[in-house]
């Protein structure tokens, strides 16, 4: 009998994330700081609007590229926030940011094309590149350099097969943010070497210093940038599964064709919620940002009071990436001990690439009283 499964799935792969989650089920008092799903409820206005739109009949397939009103709201957002003139044919609404990144890699890459990914990186990237037949190439970044992209190291990785550089700012897991100047330098580099940029712009609301600016809005970059967005974090809509892509028109045409094989269109009601959220963003986003600013600052302060953990001042995202190198143990070893002794669930840094070894990722997705309890437990450990 012929082999049933694709060769890639013959040997089940167990991730560190799955392993620690399974271990956490043994305890009844675990504080979960592992997943980026905030305890804050979705703003009530979004839910109310979705309810009313459901009663009004918005429960059918939409235009494959998304509701025209939502596409226009996305264009308005880029014009009003960044002075970026996005055309309608450059907008595609997706069933989540993760699906958006998968689709982007499928339409961008031919077999053997290389994508340079700064390390540490969001866990899905390498697999999404490989699923499209591409080759992930990892660019080391370092805490002492602010986890910034070093252009000399980047240059050393470029080959004739290099198709794109994938960036994520604010970054998951490190929280690092690329400055406007750094984005301009990267843009100049990519234009000189005829490279695309795939920009995972998921945490745009969560910057605690210099405001976010999209690389696609820089001169000459609109035609060579594929931007993946999500409503999950900015508007606390993780379960709605809706995002969008801004890309050159030929890319969007290919996305539409590819998406017909996957999901046809993003969920209608989720799109209605996204439309209302964008229109009300000036009211919705500031309190969410302030709440996370307070959480990040508090968590960073408490982490730095633990003798064997250190973390810099938070720059962005909803994650902290403290160093545990003082312990002399691996990230996995420290993660296991924190779970077994403190009953706190965090993720080992090497889950996010080789450069994550020696770190932990802590999601600031709980209120400060809960984070305080977690830090009390961790501080009480003997390391």
C-alpha positions, 0 to 999 in steps of 0.5 A: 500500500502506498504511503498515505502521508506527505514525507514531512509528516511521517515523523510527528514533530513535538514543539517546545510550546506543545511540550510545556503546555502539556506539562502545565496540565499537571498543575491546577494553579498554573499562571500562563504567560506563554501565549499572546492572547490577552485576558482583555475582552474584545471591545464591546462596541465591536461585538455589538456591531458584529451582532447587529450586522449578523441580524442585518444579513452579513452572513454570506460570502463576501467579495474574495478580496474583502468587503469594499468598505473594509478595503476602503477603510484600510486605505484610509488608515494608511493615508491618514496615519502614514501619508501612504496612498494605497490603491484598491487593487493593492488590498486583500483581506485575509482570514488572519495574519497567519493565513496572510503570511502563508498565502504571501509565501505561496505566491512569492516563492519559486522552489529554491528561493531564499528568504532571509529571516532575522533570528529570533523570529516568530515560530511559523515563519520558517515552516511557511517558507518551506511549505512554499518550497522556499529556503529560510536563511537565518540572520543572527541578531544580538541583544547588545545591538538591540536585536537590530538588523546588521547590514554587513551580516545581511549582505553576507547571506545574500545569494542569487537565490535570495528573494526577500527579507522578512521583518517583524517590528515590533518584534515577536519575541524580542519586543525590539523595534526598528527605527525609521532610520534603520528601516530607511537603511534596510530599504536602500539595501533591498532596492540596490539588491533588488530584494522584496521585503515581507513585513509582518506588521502585527503589533503596530499599536504597541510601541512605547518609544518612537511611533511605528512606521511601515517600511512600505510607505518609504519612497520606492518600497510600495512596489517591493513590499508585501505587508501582512496585517492583523486585527488580532492584537491591536483590537484584541480580536484574536478569535475573529481571525481576520487580517489583510495584506497590502502588496503590489497589484500583481501580488494581490491578483495572485493572492486572490487566485491562491486564496480560492483554493484555501478559504475563498474569503475571510469570515464576513462577520469578522470583516464587519468587526474589523471595519468598525474597529478601524473607523473607531481606532482613535477611541479604541487603541489608546486605552489598549496601548496604555494598559499594555505599557503599564503591564510591560513596564511593571513586568520588566521591573519585576523581572529585573528584581530577580537576580538571574534574569535581566531585560532591557526597557520595553520598546514594543509588542506585548512580550518581554524576552529576558536573558537567563544566561546568568543561570548557566542553564539552557532555555528549556531547562529554565522553562521546565524548572519555572513550571515545575517549581513556580507553576508559571508557564513561559516559553523557552527562547530557542523556540524562536530560533538559535539566537533565542537560546539563553532567553525566555519569552514572557507574554504580558497578557495578564493583569499586574496582580497576576503578573506580580504573583508569577514573579513572586513565585519565580523570585522564590526559586533557588537557581 
